[in-house]
Amino acid sequence: MDLSEDQASAVDALARRLGISRGELIHRAVRAYADAHPELPSDEAFGLRAPVGEDGVEYQQRLRAEWER
């Protein structure tokens, strides 16, 4: 993801003000945007994350093993 210096500074300042990381702030912003736009693809197609309780790396490896090479 590319942000201009001004954008990155604004994101970092807001994250500091909220007491969260830049990544968490971006995650929340994307989730809020997706929630406000139900016409977007469902969670099945929106991003890639491990199911609750499953290790993220193992999940990625399992999915990648399904890819044709």
mmCIF file of the N, C-alpha and C atoms, coordinates in Angstrom:
data_MODEL
# 
_entry.id   MODEL 
# 
loop_
_atom_site.group_PDB 
_atom_site.id 
_atom_site.type_symbol 
_atom_site.label_atom_id 
_atom_site.label_alt_id 
_atom_site.label_comp_id 
_atom_site.label_asym_id 
_atom_site.label_entity_id 
_atom_site.label_seq_id 
_atom_site.pdbx_PDB_ins_code 
_atom_site.Cartn_x 
_atom_site.Cartn_y 
_atom_site.Cartn_z 
_atom_site.occupancy 
_atom_site.B_iso_or_equiv 
_atom_site.pdbx_formal_charge 
_atom_site.auth_seq_id 
_atom_site.auth_comp_id 
_atom_site.auth_asym_id 
_atom_site.auth_atom_id 
_atom_site.pdbx_PDB_model_num 
ATOM 1   N N  . MET A 1 1  ? 0.849   -1.158  0.000   1.00 0.00 ? 1  MET A N  1 
ATOM 2   C CA . MET A 1 1  ? 0.000   0.000   0.000   1.00 0.00 ? 1  MET A CA 1 
ATOM 3   C C  . MET A 1 1  ? 0.900   1.227   0.000   1.00 0.00 ? 1  MET A C  1 
ATOM 4   N N  . ASP A 1 2  ? 0.609   2.133   -0.850  1.00 0.00 ? 2  ASP A N  1 
ATOM 5   C CA . ASP A 1 2  ? 1.388   3.365   -0.938  1.00 0.00 ? 2  ASP A CA 1 
ATOM 6   C C  . ASP A 1 2  ? 0.584   4.534   -0.397  1.00 0.00 ? 2  ASP A C  1 
ATOM 7   N N  . LEU A 1 3  ? 1.170   5.238   0.557   1.00 0.00 ? 3  LEU A N  1 
ATOM 8   C CA . LEU A 1 3  ? 0.580   6.457   1.091   1.00 0.00 ? 3  LEU A CA 1 
ATOM 9   C C  . LEU A 1 3  ? 1.559   7.590   0.867   1.00 0.00 ? 3  LEU A C  1 
ATOM 10  N N  . SER A 1 4  ? 1.044   8.763   0.595   1.00 0.00 ? 4  SER A N  1 
ATOM 11  C CA . SER A 1 4  ? 1.920   9.925   0.518   1.00 0.00 ? 4  SER A CA 1 
ATOM 12  C C  . SER A 1 4  ? 2.442   10.193  1.934   1.00 0.00 ? 4  SER A C  1 
ATOM 13  N N  . GLU A 1 5  ? 3.465   11.006  2.037   1.00 0.00 ? 5  GLU A N  1 
ATOM 14  C CA . GLU A 1 5  ? 3.994   11.345  3.360   1.00 0.00 ? 5  GLU A CA 1 
ATOM 15  C C  . GLU A 1 5  ? 2.925   12.012  4.223   1.00 0.00 ? 5  GLU A C  1 
ATOM 16  N N  . ASP A 1 6  ? 2.130   12.897  3.618   1.00 0.00 ? 6  ASP A N  1 
ATOM 17  C CA . ASP A 1 6  ? 1.058   13.570  4.355   1.00 0.00 ? 6  ASP A CA 1 
ATOM 18  C C  . ASP A 1 6  ? 0.008   12.568  4.853   1.00 0.00 ? 6  ASP A C  1 
ATOM 19  N N  . GLN A 1 7  ? -0.348  11.623  3.988   1.00 0.00 ? 7  GLN A N  1 
ATOM 20  C CA . GLN A 1 7  ? -1.336  10.624  4.381   1.00 0.00 ? 7  GLN A CA 1 
ATOM 21  C C  . GLN A 1 7  ? -0.794  9.743   5.509   1.00 0.00 ? 7  GLN A C  1 
ATOM 22  N N  . ALA A 1 8  ? 0.451   9.298   5.366   1.00 0.00 ? 8  ALA A N  1 
ATOM 23  C CA . ALA A 1 8  ? 1.058   8.448   6.391   1.00 0.00 ? 8  ALA A CA 1 
ATOM 24  C C  . ALA A 1 8  ? 1.148   9.187   7.721   1.00 0.00 ? 8  ALA A C  1 
ATOM 25  N N  . SER A 1 9  ? 1.499   10.456  7.672   1.00 0.00 ? 9  SER A N  1 
ATOM 26  C CA . SER A 1 9  ? 1.574   11.254  8.903   1.00 0.00 ? 9  SER A CA 1 
ATOM 27  C C  . SER A 1 9  ? 0.204   11.375  9.562   1.00 0.00 ? 9  SER A C  1 
ATOM 28  N N  . ALA A 1 10 ? -0.829  11.588  8.753   1.00 0.00 ? 10 ALA A N  1 
ATOM 29  C CA . ALA A 1 10 ? -2.188  11.713  9.290   1.00 0.00 ? 10 ALA A CA 1 
ATOM 30  C C  . ALA A 1 10 ? -2.644  10.385  9.907   1.00 0.00 ? 10 ALA A C  1 
ATOM 31  N N  . VAL A 1 11 ? -2.362  9.285   9.232   1.00 0.00 ? 11 VAL A N  1 
ATOM 32  C CA . VAL A 1 11 ? -2.730  7.968   9.760   1.00 0.00 ? 11 VAL A CA 1 
ATOM 33  C C  . VAL A 1 11 ? -1.995  7.711   11.072  1.00 0.00 ? 11 VAL A C  1 
ATOM 34  N N  . ASP A 1 12 ? -0.697  7.979   11.088  1.00 0.00 ? 12 ASP A N  1 
ATOM 35  C CA . ASP A 1 12 ? 0.089   7.755   12.302  1.00 0.00 ? 12 ASP A CA 1 
ATOM 36  C C  . ASP A 1 12 ? -0.387  8.634   13.458  1.00 0.00 ? 12 ASP A C  1 
ATOM 37  N N  . ALA A 1 13 ? -0.721  9.878   13.174  1.00 0.00 ? 13 ALA A N  1 
ATOM 38  C CA . ALA A 1 13 ? -1.196  10.783  14.223  1.00 0.00 ? 13 ALA A CA 1 
ATOM 39  C C  . ALA A 1 13 ? -2.519  10.289  14.801  1.00 0.00 ? 13 ALA A C  1 
ATOM 40  N N  . LEU A 1 14 ? -3.423  9.840   13.945  1.00 0.00 ? 14 LEU A N  1 
ATOM 41  C CA . LEU A 1 14 ? -4.708  9.339   14.428  1.00 0.00 ? 14 LEU A CA 1 
ATOM 42  C C  . LEU A 1 14 ? -4.513  8.053   15.220  1.00 0.00 ? 14 LEU A C  1 
ATOM 43  N N  . ALA A 1 15 ? -3.642  7.176   14.740  1.00 0.00 ? 15 ALA A N  1 
ATOM 44  C CA . ALA A 1 15 ? -3.380  5.927   15.459  1.00 0.00 ? 15 ALA A CA 1 
ATOM 45  C C  . ALA A 1 15 ? -2.817  6.225   16.851  1.00 0.00 ? 15 ALA A C  1 
ATOM 46  N N  . ARG A 1 16 ? -1.891  7.162   16.941  1.00 0.00 ? 16 ARG A N  1 
ATOM 47  C CA . ARG A 1 16 ? -1.342  7.543   18.247  1.00 0.00 ? 16 ARG A CA 1 
ATOM 48  C C  . ARG A 1 16 ? -2.443  8.093   19.158  1.00 0.00 ? 16 ARG A C  1 
ATOM 49  N N  . ARG A 1 17 ? -3.289  8.936   18.594  1.00 0.00 ? 17 ARG A N  1 
ATOM 50  C CA . ARG A 1 17 ? -4.371  9.538   19.382  1.00 0.00 ? 17 ARG A CA 1 
ATOM 51  C C  . ARG A 1 17 ? -5.322  8.471   19.918  1.00 0.00 ? 17 ARG A C  1 
ATOM 52  N N  . LEU A 1 18 ? -5.560  7.439   19.123  1.00 0.00 ? 18 LEU A N  1 
ATOM 53  C CA . LEU A 1 18 ? -6.457  6.360   19.533  1.00 0.00 ? 18 LEU A CA 1 
ATOM 54  C C  . LEU A 1 18 ? -5.750  5.289   20.357  1.00 0.00 ? 18 LEU A C  1 
ATOM 55  N N  . GLY A 1 19 ? -4.403  5.340   20.380  1.00 0.00 ? 19 GLY A N  1 
ATOM 56  C CA . GLY A 1 19 ? -3.634  4.354   21.136  1.00 0.00 ? 19 GLY A CA 1 
ATOM 57  C C  . GLY A 1 19 ? -3.588  2.985   20.490  1.00 0.00 ? 19 GLY A C  1 
ATOM 58  N N  . ILE A 1 20 ? -3.605  2.969   19.144  1.00 0.00 ? 20 ILE A N  1 
ATOM 59  C CA . ILE A 1 20 ? -3.550  1.704   18.404  1.00 0.00 ? 20 ILE A CA 1 
ATOM 60  C C  . ILE A 1 20 ? -2.466  1.788   17.337  1.00 0.00 ? 20 ILE A C  1 
ATOM 61  N N  . SER A 1 21 ? -2.130  0.660   16.742  1.00 0.00 ? 21 SER A N  1 
ATOM 62  C CA . SER A 1 21 ? -1.118  0.639   15.688  1.00 0.00 ? 21 SER A CA 1 
ATOM 63  C C  . SER A 1 21 ? -1.692  1.151   14.369  1.00 0.00 ? 21 SER A C  1 
ATOM 64  N N  . ARG A 1 22 ? -0.796  1.506   13.461  1.00 0.00 ? 22 ARG A N  1 
ATOM 65  C CA . ARG A 1 22 ? -1.222  1.920   12.118  1.00 0.00 ? 22 ARG A CA 1 
ATOM 66  C C  . ARG A 1 22 ? -2.022  0.791   11.464  1.00 0.00 ? 22 ARG A C  1 
ATOM 67  N N  . GLY A 1 23 ? -1.534  -0.438  11.600  1.00 0.00 ? 23 GLY A N  1 
ATOM 68  C CA . GLY A 1 23 ? -2.228  -1.584  11.007  1.00 0.00 ? 23 GLY A CA 1 
ATOM 69  C C  . GLY A 1 23 ? -3.634  -1.763  11.548  1.00 0.00 ? 23 GLY A C  1 
ATOM 70  N N  . GLU A 1 24 ? -3.776  -1.616  12.867  1.00 0.00 ? 24 GLU A N  1 
ATOM 71  C CA . GLU A 1 24 ? -5.101  -1.739  13.473  1.00 0.00 ? 24 GLU A CA 1 
ATOM 72  C C  . GLU A 1 24 ? -6.028  -0.636  12.985  1.00 0.00 ? 24 GLU A C  1 
ATOM 73  N N  . LEU A 1 25 ? -5.506  0.567   12.869  1.00 0.00 ? 25 LEU A N  1 
ATOM 74  C CA . LEU A 1 25 ? -6.323  1.678   12.371  1.00 0.00 ? 25 LEU A CA 1 
ATOM 75  C C  . LEU A 1 25 ? -6.793  1.400   10.943  1.00 0.00 ? 25 LEU A C  1 
ATOM 76  N N  . ILE A 1 26 ? -5.896  0.933   10.110  1.00 0.00 ? 26 ILE A N  1 
ATOM 77  C CA . ILE A 1 26 ? -6.258  0.632   8.719   1.00 0.00 ? 26 ILE A CA 1 
ATOM 78  C C  . ILE A 1 26 ? -7.259  -0.518  8.679   1.00 0.00 ? 26 ILE A C  1 
ATOM 79  N N  . HIS A 1 27 ? -7.043  -1.533  9.511   1.00 0.00 ? 27 HIS A N  1 
ATOM 80  C CA . HIS A 1 27 ? -7.981  -2.653  9.573   1.00 0.00 ? 27 HIS A CA 1 
ATOM 81  C C  . HIS A 1 27 ? -9.382  -2.149  9.934   1.00 0.00 ? 27 HIS A C  1 
ATOM 82  N N  . ARG A 1 28 ? -9.464  -1.303  10.950  1.00 0.00 ? 28 ARG A N  1 
ATOM 83  C CA . ARG A 1 28 ? -10.763 -0.762  11.372  1.00 0.00 ? 28 ARG A CA 1 
ATOM 84  C C  . ARG A 1 28 ? -11.398 0.083   10.270  1.00 0.00 ? 28 ARG A C  1 
ATOM 85  N N  . ALA A 1 29 ? -10.579 0.854   9.573   1.00 0.00 ? 29 ALA A N  1 
ATOM 86  C CA . ALA A 1 29 ? -11.110 1.709   8.505   1.00 0.00 ? 29 ALA A CA 1 
ATOM 87  C C  . ALA A 1 29 ? -11.665 0.867   7.357   1.00 0.00 ? 29 ALA A C  1 
ATOM 88  N N  . VAL A 1 30 ? -10.948 -0.173  6.996   1.00 0.00 ? 30 VAL A N  1 
ATOM 89  C CA . VAL A 1 30 ? -11.412 -1.046  5.908   1.00 0.00 ? 30 VAL A CA 1 
ATOM 90  C C  . VAL A 1 30 ? -12.697 -1.748  6.327   1.00 0.00 ? 30 VAL A C  1 
ATOM 91  N N  . ARG A 1 31 ? -12.733 -2.241  7.573   1.00 0.00 ? 31 ARG A N  1 
ATOM 92  C CA . ARG A 1 31 ? -13.938 -2.921  8.055   1.00 0.00 ? 31 ARG A CA 1 
ATOM 93  C C  . ARG A 1 31 ? -15.126 -1.955  8.068   1.00 0.00 ? 31 ARG A C  1 
ATOM 94  N N  . ALA A 1 32 ? -14.915 -0.738  8.542   1.00 0.00 ? 32 ALA A N  1 
ATOM 95  C CA . ALA A 1 32 ? -15.995 0.247   8.577   1.00 0.00 ? 32 ALA A CA 1 
ATOM 96  C C  . ALA A 1 32 ? -16.482 0.563   7.167   1.00 0.00 ? 32 ALA A C  1 
ATOM 97  N N  . TYR A 1 33 ? -15.559 0.678   6.227   1.00 0.00 ? 33 TYR A N  1 
ATOM 98  C CA . TYR A 1 33 ? -15.934 0.956   4.841   1.00 0.00 ? 33 TYR A CA 1 
ATOM 99  C C  . TYR A 1 33 ? -16.744 -0.212  4.279   1.00 0.00 ? 33 TYR A C  1 
ATOM 100 N N  . ALA A 1 34 ? -16.275 -1.425  4.511   1.00 0.00 ? 34 ALA A N  1 
ATOM 101 C CA . ALA A 1 34 ? -16.982 -2.601  3.999   1.00 0.00 ? 34 ALA A CA 1 
ATOM 102 C C  . ALA A 1 34 ? -18.366 -2.712  4.618   1.00 0.00 ? 34 ALA A C  1 
ATOM 103 N N  . ASP A 1 35 ? -18.464 -2.441  5.924   1.00 0.00 ? 35 ASP A N  1 
ATOM 104 C CA . ASP A 1 35 ? -19.768 -2.505  6.591   1.00 0.00 ? 35 ASP A CA 1 
ATOM 105 C C  . ASP A 1 35 ? -20.731 -1.453  6.046   1.00 0.00 ? 35 ASP A C  1 
ATOM 106 N N  . ALA A 1 36 ? -20.203 -0.307  5.638   1.00 0.00 ? 36 ALA A N  1 
ATOM 107 C CA . ALA A 1 36 ? -21.037 0.771   5.114   1.00 0.00 ? 36 ALA A CA 1 
ATOM 108 C C  . ALA A 1 36 ? -21.417 0.565   3.646   1.00 0.00 ? 36 ALA A C  1 
ATOM 109 N N  . HIS A 1 37 ? -20.780 -0.422  3.002   1.00 0.00 ? 37 HIS A N  1 
ATOM 110 C CA . HIS A 1 37 ? -21.030 -0.691  1.582   1.00 0.00 ? 37 HIS A CA 1 
ATOM 111 C C  . HIS A 1 37 ? -21.353 -2.172  1.387   1.00 0.00 ? 37 HIS A C  1 
ATOM 112 N N  . PRO A 1 38 ? -22.570 -2.585  1.737   1.00 0.00 ? 38 PRO A N  1 
ATOM 113 C CA . PRO A 1 38 ? -22.914 -4.011  1.660   1.00 0.00 ? 38 PRO A CA 1 
ATOM 114 C C  . PRO A 1 38 ? -22.901 -4.580  0.244   1.00 0.00 ? 38 PRO A C  1 
ATOM 115 N N  . GLU A 1 39 ? -22.813 -3.719  -0.746  1.00 0.00 ? 39 GLU A N  1 
ATOM 116 C CA . GLU A 1 39 ? -22.771 -4.222  -2.122  1.00 0.00 ? 39 GLU A CA 1 
ATOM 117 C C  . GLU A 1 39 ? -21.417 -4.829  -2.472  1.00 0.00 ? 39 GLU A C  1 
ATOM 118 N N  . LEU A 1 40 ? -20.419 -4.614  -1.605  1.00 0.00 ? 40 LEU A N  1 
ATOM 119 C CA . LEU A 1 40 ? -19.086 -5.195  -1.828  1.00 0.00 ? 40 LEU A CA 1 
ATOM 120 C C  . LEU A 1 40 ? -19.138 -6.695  -1.602  1.00 0.00 ? 40 LEU A C  1 
ATOM 121 N N  . PRO A 1 41 ? -18.137 -7.430  -2.090  1.00 0.00 ? 41 PRO A N  1 
ATOM 122 C CA . PRO A 1 41 ? -18.120 -8.888  -1.882  1.00 0.00 ? 41 PRO A CA 1 
ATOM 123 C C  . PRO A 1 41 ? -18.201 -9.237  -0.399  1.00 0.00 ? 41 PRO A C  1 
ATOM 124 N N  . SER A 1 42 ? -18.711 -10.414 -0.129  1.00 0.00 ? 42 SER A N  1 
ATOM 125 C CA . SER A 1 42 ? -18.844 -10.866 1.255   1.00 0.00 ? 42 SER A CA 1 
ATOM 126 C C  . SER A 1 42 ? -17.479 -11.148 1.865   1.00 0.00 ? 42 SER A C  1 
ATOM 127 N N  . ASP A 1 43 ? -17.460 -11.493 3.151   1.00 0.00 ? 43 ASP A N  1 
ATOM 128 C CA . ASP A 1 43 ? -16.211 -11.819 3.834   1.00 0.00 ? 43 ASP A CA 1 
ATOM 129 C C  . ASP A 1 43 ? -15.484 -12.979 3.173   1.00 0.00 ? 43 ASP A C  1 
ATOM 130 N N  . GLU A 1 44 ? -16.216 -13.843 2.477   1.00 0.00 ? 44 GLU A N  1 
ATOM 131 C CA . GLU A 1 44 ? -15.574 -14.966 1.816   1.00 0.00 ? 44 GLU A CA 1 
ATOM 132 C C  . GLU A 1 44 ? -14.581 -14.494 0.758   1.00 0.00 ? 44 GLU A C  1 
ATOM 133 N N  . ALA A 1 45 ? -14.831 -13.340 0.160   1.00 0.00 ? 45 ALA A N  1 
ATOM 134 C CA . ALA A 1 45 ? -13.960 -12.833 -0.885  1.00 0.00 ? 45 ALA A CA 1 
ATOM 135 C C  . ALA A 1 45 ? -13.225 -11.575 -0.465  1.00 0.00 ? 45 ALA A C  1 
ATOM 136 N N  . PHE A 1 46 ? -13.519 -11.054 0.711   1.00 0.00 ? 46 PHE A N  1 
ATOM 137 C CA . PHE A 1 46 ? -12.929 -9.786  1.138   1.00 0.00 ? 46 PHE A CA 1 
ATOM 138 C C  . PHE A 1 46 ? -11.746 -10.065 2.038   1.00 0.00 ? 46 PHE A C  1 
ATOM 139 N N  . GLY A 1 47 ? -10.559 -10.098 1.446   1.00 0.00 ? 47 GLY A N  1 
ATOM 140 C CA . GLY A 1 47 ? -9.353  -10.326 2.231   1.00 0.00 ? 47 GLY A CA 1 
ATOM 141 C C  . GLY A 1 47 ? -9.139  -11.790 2.512   1.00 0.00 ? 47 GLY A C  1 
ATOM 142 N N  . LEU A 1 48 ? -8.089  -12.071 3.206   1.00 0.00 ? 48 LEU A N  1 
ATOM 143 C CA . LEU A 1 48 ? -7.733  -13.433 3.540   1.00 0.00 ? 48 LEU A CA 1 
ATOM 144 C C  . LEU A 1 48 ? -7.316  -13.444 4.998   1.00 0.00 ? 48 LEU A C  1 
ATOM 145 N N  . ARG A 1 49 ? -8.047  -14.173 5.790   1.00 0.00 ? 49 ARG A N  1 
ATOM 146 C CA . ARG A 1 49 ? -7.667  -14.295 7.191   1.00 0.00 ? 49 ARG A CA 1 
ATOM 147 C C  . ARG A 1 49 ? -8.021  -15.687 7.668   1.00 0.00 ? 49 ARG A C  1 
ATOM 148 N N  . ALA A 1 50 ? -7.277  -16.139 8.641   1.00 0.00 ? 50 ALA A N  1 
ATOM 149 C CA . ALA A 1 50 ? -7.524  -17.468 9.184   1.00 0.00 ? 50 ALA A CA 1 
ATOM 150 C C  . ALA A 1 50 ? -8.803  -17.461 10.008  1.00 0.00 ? 50 ALA A C  1 
ATOM 151 N N  . PRO A 1 51 ? -9.527  -18.563 9.986   1.00 0.00 ? 51 PRO A N  1 
ATOM 152 C CA . PRO A 1 51 ? -10.682 -18.661 10.864  1.00 0.00 ? 51 PRO A CA 1 
ATOM 153 C C  . PRO A 1 51 ? -10.240 -18.529 12.325  1.00 0.00 ? 51 PRO A C  1 
ATOM 154 N N  . VAL A 1 52 ? -11.129 -18.094 13.175  1.00 0.00 ? 52 VAL A N  1 
ATOM 155 C CA . VAL A 1 52 ? -10.818 -17.934 14.597  1.00 0.00 ? 52 VAL A CA 1 
ATOM 156 C C  . VAL A 1 52 ? -10.307 -19.265 15.140  1.00 0.00 ? 52 VAL A C  1 
ATOM 157 N N  . GLY A 1 53 ? -9.182  -19.203 15.837  1.00 0.00 ? 53 GLY A N  1 
ATOM 158 C CA . GLY A 1 53 ? -8.610  -20.397 16.447  1.00 0.00 ? 53 GLY A CA 1 
ATOM 159 C C  . GLY A 1 53 ? -7.633  -21.150 15.571  1.00 0.00 ? 53 GLY A C  1 
ATOM 160 N N  . GLU A 1 54 ? -7.475  -20.751 14.320  1.00 0.00 ? 54 GLU A N  1 
ATOM 161 C CA . GLU A 1 54 ? -6.540  -21.416 13.415  1.00 0.00 ? 54 GLU A CA 1 
ATOM 162 C C  . GLU A 1 54 ? -5.323  -20.522 13.217  1.00 0.00 ? 54 GLU A C  1 
ATOM 163 N N  . ASP A 1 55 ? -4.136  -21.131 13.278  1.00 0.00 ? 55 ASP A N  1 
ATOM 164 C CA . ASP A 1 55 ? -2.907  -20.393 13.067  1.00 0.00 ? 55 ASP A CA 1 
ATOM 165 C C  . ASP A 1 55 ? -2.889  -19.804 11.659  1.00 0.00 ? 55 ASP A C  1 
ATOM 166 N N  . GLY A 1 56 ? -2.563  -18.507 11.556  1.00 0.00 ? 56 GLY A N  1 
ATOM 167 C CA . GLY A 1 56 ? -2.584  -17.822 10.274  1.00 0.00 ? 56 GLY A CA 1 
ATOM 168 C C  . GLY A 1 56 ? -1.624  -18.400 9.251   1.00 0.00 ? 56 GLY A C  1 
ATOM 169 N N  . VAL A 1 57 ? -0.411  -18.753 9.690   1.00 0.00 ? 57 VAL A N  1 
ATOM 170 C CA . VAL A 1 57 ? 0.587   -19.308 8.761   1.00 0.00 ? 57 VAL A CA 1 
ATOM 171 C C  . VAL A 1 57 ? 0.136   -20.675 8.267   1.00 0.00 ? 57 VAL A C  1 
ATOM 172 N N  . GLU A 1 58 ? -0.370  -21.511 9.176   1.00 0.00 ? 58 GLU A N  1 
ATOM 173 C CA . GLU A 1 58 ? -0.857  -22.830 8.764   1.00 0.00 ? 58 GLU A CA 1 
ATOM 174 C C  . GLU A 1 58 ? -2.023  -22.707 7.795   1.00 0.00 ? 58 GLU A C  1 
ATOM 175 N N  . TYR A 1 59 ? -2.881  -21.725 8.033   1.00 0.00 ? 59 TYR A N  1 
ATOM 176 C CA . TYR A 1 59 ? -4.022  -21.487 7.145   1.00 0.00 ? 59 TYR A CA 1 
ATOM 177 C C  . TYR A 1 59 ? -3.537  -21.108 5.745   1.00 0.00 ? 59 TYR A C  1 
ATOM 178 N N  . GLN A 1 60 ? -2.578  -20.187 5.676   1.00 0.00 ? 60 GLN A N  1 
ATOM 179 C CA . GLN A 1 60 ? -2.029  -19.793 4.380   1.00 0.00 ? 60 GLN A CA 1 
ATOM 180 C C  . GLN A 1 60 ? -1.389  -20.979 3.674   1.00 0.00 ? 60 GLN A C  1 
ATOM 181 N N  . GLN A 1 61 ? -0.625  -21.770 4.400   1.00 0.00 ? 61 GLN A N  1 
ATOM 182 C CA . GLN A 1 61 ? 0.038   -22.926 3.792   1.00 0.00 ? 61 GLN A CA 1 
ATOM 183 C C  . GLN A 1 61 ? -0.978  -23.927 3.269   1.00 0.00 ? 61 GLN A C  1 
ATOM 184 N N  . ARG A 1 62 ? -2.054  -24.144 4.036   1.00 0.00 ? 62 ARG A N  1 
ATOM 185 C CA . ARG A 1 62 ? -3.097  -25.070 3.595   1.00 0.00 ? 62 ARG A CA 1 
ATOM 186 C C  . ARG A 1 62 ? -3.763  -24.570 2.314   1.00 0.00 ? 62 ARG A C  1 
ATOM 187 N N  . LEU A 1 63 ? -4.073  -23.271 2.273   1.00 0.00 ? 63 LEU A N  1 
ATOM 188 C CA . LEU A 1 63 ? -4.695  -22.723 1.070   1.00 0.00 ? 63 LEU A CA 1 
ATOM 189 C C  . LEU A 1 63 ? -3.749  -22.748 -0.121  1.00 0.00 ? 63 LEU A C  1 
ATOM 190 N N  . ARG A 1 64 ? -2.509  -22.387 0.111   1.00 0.00 ? 64 ARG A N  1 
ATOM 191 C CA . ARG A 1 64 ? -1.535  -22.376 -0.990  1.00 0.00 ? 64 ARG A CA 1 
ATOM 192 C C  . ARG A 1 64 ? -1.268  -23.758 -1.543  1.00 0.00 ? 64 ARG A C  1 
ATOM 193 N N  . ALA A 1 65 ? -1.404  -24.783 -0.699  1.00 0.00 ? 65 ALA A N  1 
ATOM 194 C CA . ALA A 1 65 ? -1.201  -26.149 -1.164  1.00 0.00 ? 65 ALA A CA 1 
ATOM 195 C C  . ALA A 1 65 ? -2.251  -26.541 -2.202  1.00 0.00 ? 65 ALA A C  1 
ATOM 196 N N  . GLU A 1 66 ? -3.388  -25.831 -2.210  1.00 0.00 ? 66 GLU A N  1 
ATOM 197 C CA . GLU A 1 66 ? -4.455  -26.100 -3.168  1.00 0.00 ? 66 GLU A CA 1 
ATOM 198 C C  . GLU A 1 66 ? -4.195  -25.483 -4.535  1.00 0.00 ? 66 GLU A C  1 
ATOM 199 N N  . TRP A 1 67 ? -3.264  -24.519 -4.586  1.00 0.00 ? 67 TRP A N  1 
ATOM 200 C CA . TRP A 1 67 ? -2.994  -23.835 -5.843  1.00 0.00 ? 67 TRP A CA 1 
ATOM 201 C C  . TRP A 1 67 ? -2.259  -24.751 -6.821  1.00 0.00 ? 67 TRP A C  1 
ATOM 202 N N  . GLU A 1 68 ? -2.630  -24.648 -8.068  1.00 0.00 ? 68 GLU A N  1 
ATOM 203 C CA . GLU A 1 68 ? -1.901  -25.375 -9.102  1.00 0.00 ? 68 GLU A CA 1 
ATOM 204 C C  . GLU A 1 68 ? -0.604  -24.652 -9.397  1.00 0.00 ? 68 GLU A C  1 
ATOM 205 N N  . ARG A 1 69 ? 0.421   -25.393 -9.641  1.00 0.00 ? 69 ARG A N  1 
ATOM 206 C CA . ARG A 1 69 ? 1.720   -24.769 -9.958  1.00 0.00 ? 69 ARG A CA 1 
ATOM 207 C C  . ARG A 1 69 ? 2.068   -25.021 -11.380 1.00 0.00 ? 69 ARG A C  1 
# 
